[in-house]
Amino acid sequence: MEEKEIYLEKEIHLRDYFRILRKRKYTVYTFFIITVALVVLHTYTATPLYQSTAKILVEKGEQNVLLTSYGYVQYDPEFMETQIQIIRSTPVAKKVVKSLNLVETYDSFFKDLEDRITFDSLVASVKDWAKDLYSTAITLAGIVRTDSEAESDLALEDPMPKDEIIARSIASGITIEPVTDSRILDIGFTSSNPVLARMIVNSVAKAYIEKTLEMKMELSGYTIKWMTEKADEERSRLRQSEMALQQYMKAQDIVTTENRLAMTPQRMNDLNTKLTQAETRRKELEAVYRKVKRLAGNYDAVESVQM
């Protein structure tokens, strides 16, 4: 009996559903037709997208030869994540914009430039309408705006440079997937122009390498500068210490072995000169003595002897 009642309730519910559908059939048909039309319209009007990929090997500067010779790969998620963030950074994207000269050639990669400009103008008009609506609401509410808020609004209204816009667009469109059990990263970029996608991917890899080298050179420059400053400081301290030591030795009349050794050659030269003079004088006197001895008793001849 209970099963029959449940069956009747289900049957009644199904009849209600079908009755509602028959009653609203035109609404259902209209919704179905609109949905199909939108899907078909989107399918035929959607811009095809092309994705280009490139592989890049990421390695640390220091390597252990014994470990790498056996094919051992050290897993360092923080290092890989750091490199991924560097690749996605705006400075790398700006290098891509500069190397490809996208400020001048970016628009030439799109055939539907007029449609894109129309869409951009539509977006700009919507933004202007929203800004006017916000200003009107502020005025009606009687809210007094501060100078800092007005300056911030003026800063927001200033147009962003074209290279900055393109660089941010490239940075946000880069996809990076690390390859499992390796130091290889898959870099991808999607664009409606396949040539542009391929050029950007290759340039991103080159820009990443250049940025890495610049960071290493900058770090080396800082290191050299720090070491040079420290060496100058230590040299100055050493000079001051030597001067203080010399003043103390002079005040205490201290003569070191080095000073004695420095004075010895000059004294040796003086002694040699005096010794030579003394020997010469001795020989002269000996000659005079022998003459006088030979002339013993002859006083007249003695007076002629020169001393």
C-alpha positions in Angstrom: 0.0 0.0 0.0 2.8 2.4 0.9 4.7 1.6 -2.3 1.6 2.4 -4.3 1.2 5.8 -2.6 4.9 6.6 -3.3 4.5 5.6 -6.9 1.4 7.8 -7.2 3.2 10.7 -5.7 6.1 10.3 -8.1 3.7 10.0 -11.0 1.9 13.1 -9.9 5.1 15.0 -9.7 6.2 14.0 -13.2 2.9 15.0 -14.6 3.3 18.4 -12.9 6.7 18.8 -14.5 5.5 17.9 -18.0 2.5 20.2 -17.5 4.8 23.1 -16.6 7.1 22.4 -19.6 4.1 22.3 -21.9 2.8 25.5 -20.4 6.2 27.2 -20.8 7.3 25.6 -24.0 7.8 28.8 -25.9 10.0 30.2 -23.1 12.0 26.9 -23.2 12.4 27.0 -27.0 13.4 30.7 -26.9 16.1 30.0 -24.2 17.4 27.0 -26.2 17.6 28.9 -29.4 19.4 31.9 -27.8 21.9 29.6 -26.1 22.7 27.7 -29.3 23.0 31.0 -31.2 25.4 32.4 -28.6 27.5 29.3 -28.7 27.7 29.3 -32.5 28.4 33.0 -32.6 31.2 32.6 -30.1 32.6 29.7 -32.0 32.8 31.5 -35.3 33.9 34.9 -33.9 36.4 33.7 -31.3 40.1 34.5 -32.0 42.2 31.4 -32.3 45.1 31.3 -29.7 48.5 29.8 -30.3 50.9 28.7 -27.6 54.6 28.5 -28.0 56.9 26.8 -25.5 60.6 26.7 -24.9 62.8 24.7 -22.4 65.5 26.3 -20.3 68.0 24.6 -18.0 68.4 26.2 -14.6 71.5 25.4 -12.5 73.1 26.8 -9.5 76.5 28.5 -9.7 78.3 26.0 -7.4 78.4 22.3 -8.3 79.8 19.2 -6.6 81.8 17.2 -9.2 81.6 14.0 -7.2 77.8 14.2 -6.9 77.1 15.3 -10.4 79.3 12.7 -11.9 76.9 10.0 -10.6 73.9 11.9 -12.0 72.7 13.1 -8.6 70.2 16.0 -8.8 69.7 18.0 -5.7 66.1 19.1 -5.1 65.8 22.7 -4.1 62.2 23.9 -4.4 63.0 27.4 -3.1 65.7 27.9 -5.7 63.4 26.8 -8.6 60.6 29.0 -7.3 62.9 32.0 -7.1 64.0 31.5 -10.7 60.4 31.1 -11.8 59.5 34.5 -10.2 62.5 36.1 -11.9 61.4 34.8 -15.3 57.9 36.2 -14.6 59.2 39.6 -13.3 58.6 42.8 -15.1 62.3 43.7 -15.6 62.7 40.5 -17.7 59.6 41.4 -19.7 60.9 44.9 -20.3 64.1 43.3 -21.7 61.9 41.4 -24.1 60.1 44.5 -25.1 63.4 46.3 -25.7 65.0 43.4 -27.6 62.0 42.9 -29.9 61.3 46.6 -30.2 57.6 45.9 -29.4 56.9 49.5 -28.7 57.1 50.1 -32.5 56.1 46.7 -33.9 53.6 45.3 -31.4 50.5 46.5 -33.3 51.8 45.1 -36.6 51.4 41.5 -35.3 47.6 41.9 -35.1 45.5 41.9 -38.3 42.3 42.9 -36.5 43.8 46.0 -35.1 40.8 48.2 -35.9 38.5 45.8 -34.0 40.9 45.8 -31.1 41.1 49.6 -31.1 37.3 49.7 -31.1 37.1 47.3 -28.1 39.7 49.3 -26.3 37.8 52.5 -26.9 34.6 50.8 -25.6 36.5 49.8 -22.5 37.8 53.3 -22.1 34.3 54.7 -22.5 33.0 52.4 -19.8 35.8 53.4 -17.5 35.0 57.1 -18.1 31.3 56.5 -17.4 32.1 54.7 -14.2 34.4 57.6 -13.2 31.8 60.2 -13.9 29.2 58.1 -11.9 31.6 57.9 -9.0 32.3 61.6 -9.1 28.6 62.4 -9.2 27.9 60.1 -6.2 30.7 61.8 -4.3 29.3 65.2 -5.1 25.8 64.3 -4.1 26.9 62.7 -0.9 28.8 65.9 0.0 32.0 64.1 0.8 35.0 66.4 1.1 38.1 64.9 -0.5 41.6 65.5 0.8 44.5 66.7 -1.2 46.3 63.3 -1.0 43.2 61.6 -2.4 43.1 64.1 -5.3 46.8 63.6 -6.0 46.3 59.9 -6.0 43.4 60.2 -8.5 45.6 62.4 -10.7 48.3 59.8 -10.5 45.9 57.1 -11.6 44.7 59.2 -14.5 48.2 59.6 -15.8 48.6 57.2 -18.8 51.0 54.3 -18.3 53.8 54.2 -20.9 53.3 51.8 -23.7 56.4 49.7 -22.9 55.2 49.3 -19.4 51.8 48.1 -20.6 53.3 45.6 -23.0 55.8 44.4 -20.4 53.1 43.7 -17.8 51.0 42.0 -20.4 53.9 39.7 -21.3 54.7 39.0 -17.7 51.1 38.1 -16.9 50.9 35.8 -19.9 54.0 33.7 -19.3 53.4 30.2 -18.1 56.1 28.1 -16.4 56.0 24.4 -15.6 59.0 22.6 -14.0 59.9 19.3 -15.5 59.7 16.5 -12.9 63.1 15.2 -11.6 65.1 17.8 -13.6 66.4 21.3 -13.6 64.4 22.1 -16.8 61.6 24.6 -17.0 59.0 24.7 -19.7 58.3 28.4 -20.6 55.1 29.1 -22.5 53.3 32.1 -24.0 49.9 32.3 -25.6 49.0 34.8 -28.3 46.6 35.2 -31.2 49.7 35.6 -33.4 51.9 32.4 -33.5 55.0 34.4 -34.7 54.7 36.8 -31.8 54.2 33.9 -29.3 57.4 32.2 -30.6 59.5 35.4 -30.6 58.4 36.3 -27.0 59.2 32.8 -25.6 62.7 32.8 -27.1 63.3 36.3 -26.0 62.1 35.5 -22.5 64.7 32.8 -22.2 67.5 35.1 -23.4 66.3 38.0 -21.2 66.3 35.6 -18.2 69.9 34.6 -18.8 70.9 38.3 -19.2 69.1 39.3 -16.0 70.8 36.4 -14.1 74.2 37.6 -15.3 73.4 41.2 -14.4 72.4 40.1 -10.9 75.7 38.1 -10.5 77.8 41.0 -11.8 75.9 43.4 -9.5 76.6 41.2 -6.6 80.3 40.9 -7.5 80.5 44.6 -7.8 79.0 45.1 -4.3 81.5 42.5 -3.0 84.5 44.1 -4.6 83.4 47.5 -3.4 82.9 46.2 0.2 86.3 44.5 0.2 88.0 47.7 -1.2 86.5 49.8 1.5 87.5 47.3 4.2 91.1 47.2 2.8 91.3 51.0 2.8 90.1 51.1 6.4 92.6 48.5 7.5 95.4 50.3 5.6 94.5 53.5 7.4 94.5 51.8 10.8 97.9 50.2 10.1 99.4 53.6 9.1 98.0 55.2 12.3 99.4 52.3 14.4 102.8 52.6 12.7 102.9 56.3 13.4 101.9 55.9 17.0 104.6 53.2 17.4 107.3 55.4 15.9 106.4 58.3 18.2 106.5 56.0 21.2 109.9 54.6 20.3 111.2 58.1 19.7 109.9 59.3 23.0 111.3 56.3 24.9 114.6 56.3 22.9 114.2 52.8 21.7 116.4 51.4 18.9 115.4 48.2 17.3 117.5 45.6 15.5 116.1 46.9 12.2 117.3 50.4 12.9 120.8 49.1 13.9 121.0 47.1 10.7 119.9 50.2 8.8 122.7 52.3 10.4 125.5 49.7 9.9 126.3 50.2 6.2 126.8 54.0 6.7 129.0 53.5 9.7 131.0 50.8 7.8 131.7 53.3 5.0 132.9 55.9 7.5 135.1 53.5 9.3 136.6 52.3 6.0 137.4 55.9 5.0 139.0 56.7 8.3 141.0 53.5 8.2 142.3 54.2 4.8 143.3 57.7 5.8 145.0 56.4 9.0 147.0 53.8 7.0 148.1 56.4 4.5 149.2 58.7 7.3 151.0 55.8 9.1 152.9 55.0 5.9 153.9 58.6 5.4 155.2 58.8 9.0 157.1 55.5 8.6 158.8 56.9 5.5 159.8 60.0 7.4 161.1 58.0 10.3 163.3 55.9 8.0 164.7 59.0 6.4 165.5 60.5 9.7 167.1 57.4 10.9 169.4 57.3 7.8 170.4 60.9 8.4 171.3 60.4 12.0 173.9 62.9 13.1 173.5 65.1 10.0 171.4 67.9 11.4 171.5 70.0 8.2 170.0 67.2 6.1 167.4 66.6 8.8 165.9 70.1 8.3 165.3 69.3 4.6 163.0 66.3 5.4 159.3 67.1 4.8 156.9 66.0 7.4 
